[in-house]
Amino acid sequence: MCVKQFFLALVLCLTTALSAQAAPLTARQTAEEGASRILALLNDPAFRNPETKMAVRQKIEQEVLTLFDFEEFATRTVGPSWRKFTPQQKEDFKTAFTDLLRNTYVDTLDSYNGEKVEFTGETSSNNGKRVEVQMNFLARQVHPVAFRMLEKNARWVVYDVLIEGISMIKNYRDQFRDILSKGDPQTLIERVRAKAEEQKNKKQKDAEK
């Protein structure tokens, strides 16, 4: 499995812990505490026990669905075209995109094998409302990663993730921009739904092997 894909799965889980934290922790403190809690969960023997693994996986998945700020993420991923979406289309897109991320990445956490996260620094905007927290993902090689975080409703949330310099939001935005240039918001929603369903079916087939 691609290291980038695995780390993105781990990042999604880390950011659920980040979303749950509130001020007055700094962005870096929030990230470090979130990483510590999630890595402890991944290292829990229950995650390796076939009888208890599903319960742990469901807990991780529910945290992703409940705590990740998908509205912020969806808005930034779609970009300026977001204002063309109706309120219902915005909700439908967030649901479809959440399913896509869950079906694409959460199962790759099965490949976790004790990898570590080392925090290395941070940079802040002039007004202190946005912070980029840098870290290294320590596997067989060192992979630089950064959380772009903002202060929203008195808490720190992640609104973008950079893996080896590649923005997660930009990656999806480029794909979605192409779809929206040829269609309307409903077209994008249907494409994302179809991709999420494709990933779900792929997981089921892999599980049956």
C-alpha positions as CSV (number, residue, x, y, z in Angstrom):
1,M,0.0,0.0,0.0
2,C,1.2,3.5,-0.8
3,V,2.7,5.3,2.2
4,K,0.9,8.5,1.2
5,Q,-2.5,6.7,1.2
6,F,-1.9,5.2,4.6
7,F,-0.7,8.4,6.1
8,L,-3.7,10.3,4.8
9,A,-5.9,7.7,6.6
10,L,-4.0,8.3,9.7
11,V,-4.3,12.1,9.2
12,L,-8.1,11.8,8.9
13,C,-8.2,10.1,12.3
14,L,-5.8,12.6,13.9
15,T,-7.8,15.5,12.7
16,T,-10.9,14.1,14.4
17,A,-9.1,14.4,17.7
18,L,-7.9,17.9,16.8
19,S,-11.5,19.0,16.2
20,A,-12.6,17.8,19.6
21,Q,-10.1,20.0,21.4
22,A,-10.9,23.5,22.5
23,A,-8.9,26.6,23.4
24,P,-6.8,27.6,25.2
25,L,-4.5,25.0,23.7
26,T,-2.3,26.2,20.9
27,A,-2.6,24.7,17.5
28,R,0.6,22.6,18.0
29,Q,-0.5,21.5,21.4
30,T,-3.8,20.4,20.0
31,A,-2.1,18.5,17.2
32,E,0.3,16.8,19.6
33,E,-2.4,15.7,22.1
34,G,-4.6,14.5,19.3
35,A,-1.8,12.5,17.7
36,S,-1.0,11.0,21.1
37,R,-4.6,9.8,21.7
38,I,-5.1,8.4,18.3
39,L,-1.8,6.6,18.1
40,A,-2.6,5.1,21.5
41,L,-5.9,3.8,20.1
42,L,-4.1,2.3,17.1
43,N,-1.6,0.6,19.4
44,D,-4.4,-0.8,21.6
45,P,-4.3,-4.7,21.4
46,A,-8.0,-4.5,20.8
47,F,-7.3,-3.1,17.4
48,R,-5.4,-6.3,16.5
49,N,-7.9,-8.7,18.1
50,P,-10.4,-10.0,15.5
51,E,-13.1,-10.2,18.2
52,T,-12.7,-6.5,19.2
53,K,-11.2,-4.9,16.1
54,M,-14.5,-3.9,14.5
55,A,-15.6,-2.0,17.6
56,V,-12.4,0.0,17.6
57,R,-12.7,0.6,13.8
58,Q,-16.3,1.8,14.3
59,K,-15.2,4.1,17.0
60,I,-12.5,5.7,14.8
61,E,-15.0,5.9,11.9
62,Q,-17.6,7.6,14.1
63,E,-15.1,10.1,15.3
64,V,-14.3,11.0,11.7
65,L,-18.0,11.4,10.8
66,T,-18.8,13.3,14.0
67,L,-15.8,15.6,14.6
68,F,-14.1,16.3,11.3
69,D,-15.1,19.8,10.1
70,F,-16.4,18.6,6.7
71,E,-18.2,21.9,6.1
72,E,-14.9,23.8,6.1
73,F,-13.2,21.0,4.2
74,A,-16.0,20.8,1.6
75,T,-16.1,24.5,1.1
76,R,-12.4,24.8,0.5
77,T,-12.2,21.7,-1.7
78,V,-14.9,22.9,-4.1
79,G,-13.5,26.5,-4.0
80,P,-15.4,29.5,-5.4
81,S,-18.0,27.2,-7.1
82,W,-19.4,26.5,-3.6
83,R,-21.6,29.5,-3.8
84,K,-23.4,27.9,-6.8
85,F,-24.6,25.0,-4.6
86,T,-28.1,25.2,-3.1
87,P,-28.3,24.5,0.7
88,Q,-29.5,20.9,-0.1
89,Q,-26.7,20.4,-2.6
90,K,-24.2,21.5,0.0
91,E,-25.5,18.9,2.5
92,D,-25.6,16.2,-0.2
93,F,-22.0,17.0,-1.3
94,K,-20.7,16.9,2.3
95,T,-22.4,13.5,2.8
96,A,-21.1,12.1,-0.4
97,F,-17.6,13.4,0.1
98,T,-17.5,12.1,3.7
99,D,-18.5,8.6,2.4
100,L,-15.8,8.8,-0.2
101,L,-13.1,9.7,2.3
102,R,-14.3,7.0,4.7
103,N,-14.5,4.3,2.1
104,T,-11.2,5.2,0.5
105,Y,-9.0,5.7,3.6
106,V,-10.2,4.3,6.9
107,D,-9.7,0.7,6.1
108,T,-6.0,1.3,5.3
109,L,-5.4,1.8,9.0
110,D,-5.2,-2.0,9.1
111,S,-1.7,-1.5,7.8
112,Y,-0.6,0.5,10.8
113,N,2.6,-1.1,12.2
114,G,3.9,1.2,15.0
115,E,4.9,4.1,12.8
116,K,5.6,7.4,14.7
117,V,4.8,11.1,14.2
118,E,7.5,13.6,15.1
119,F,6.5,17.2,15.4
120,T,9.2,19.6,14.1
121,G,7.9,23.2,14.0
122,E,5.1,25.6,13.2
123,T,4.5,28.9,11.4
124,S,1.7,31.3,12.1
125,S,-0.1,34.0,10.1
126,N,0.3,37.6,11.1
127,N,-3.0,37.6,13.0
128,G,-2.4,34.2,14.6
129,K,-5.6,32.8,13.3
130,R,-4.0,30.3,10.9
131,V,-1.1,28.0,11.8
132,E,0.8,25.4,9.8
133,V,2.1,22.6,12.1
134,Q,5.0,20.7,10.6
135,M,5.8,17.1,11.4
136,N,7.5,14.0,10.0
137,F,5.9,10.6,9.5
138,L,8.5,8.1,10.5
139,A,8.2,4.9,8.5
140,R,11.0,3.2,6.5
141,Q,11.6,6.7,5.2
142,V,10.9,10.1,6.6
143,H,7.8,11.8,5.1
144,P,7.3,15.5,5.8
145,V,3.7,16.4,6.6
146,A,1.9,19.6,7.7
147,F,-1.5,20.4,9.1
148,R,-2.9,23.8,8.1
149,M,-5.1,24.8,11.0
150,L,-7.4,27.7,11.7
151,E,-9.2,28.9,14.8
152,K,-12.9,28.5,14.4
153,N,-15.6,28.9,17.1
154,A,-12.9,29.0,19.8
155,R,-11.2,25.8,18.8
156,W,-8.5,24.7,16.4
157,V,-9.5,22.7,13.3
158,V,-7.5,21.3,10.4
159,Y,-8.6,22.7,7.0
160,D,-5.9,21.3,4.8
161,V,-3.1,18.6,5.0
162,L,0.1,18.7,3.1
163,I,1.9,15.4,2.5
164,E,5.3,15.8,1.0
165,G,4.3,19.3,-0.1
166,I,1.1,18.2,-1.8
167,S,-2.1,19.8,-0.6
168,M,-5.0,17.4,0.0
169,I,-7.5,20.2,-0.7
170,K,-5.7,21.3,-3.9
171,N,-5.6,17.7,-5.1
172,Y,-9.3,17.3,-4.8
173,R,-10.1,20.8,-6.0
174,D,-8.2,20.2,-9.3
175,Q,-10.3,17.1,-9.9
176,F,-13.6,18.8,-8.9
177,R,-12.9,21.9,-11.0
178,D,-12.6,19.8,-14.1
179,I,-16.0,18.2,-13.4
180,L,-17.7,21.5,-12.6
181,S,-16.3,23.0,-15.8
182,K,-18.3,20.5,-17.8
183,G,-21.3,20.1,-15.5
184,D,-23.2,21.5,-12.6
185,P,-23.1,20.9,-8.8
186,Q,-25.4,18.0,-9.1
187,T,-23.1,16.4,-11.6
188,L,-20.3,16.6,-9.1
189,I,-22.4,15.2,-6.3
190,E,-23.4,12.2,-8.4
191,R,-19.8,11.6,-9.5
192,V,-18.6,11.7,-5.9
193,R,-21.4,9.4,-4.8
194,A,-20.5,6.9,-7.5
195,K,-16.8,7.0,-6.5
196,A,-17.7,6.4,-2.9
197,E,-19.9,3.4,-3.9
198,E,-17.1,2.1,-6.1
199,Q,-14.7,2.2,-3.1
200,K,-17.3,0.6,-0.9
201,N,-17.7,-2.3,-3.3
202,K,-14.0,-2.7,-3.7
203,K,-13.6,-3.0,0.1
204,Q,-16.3,-5.7,0.2
205,K,-14.6,-7.7,-2.6
206,D,-11.2,-7.4,-0.9
207,A,-12.7,-8.6,2.4
208,E,-14.2,-11.7,0.7
209,K,-10.8,-12.8,-0.8
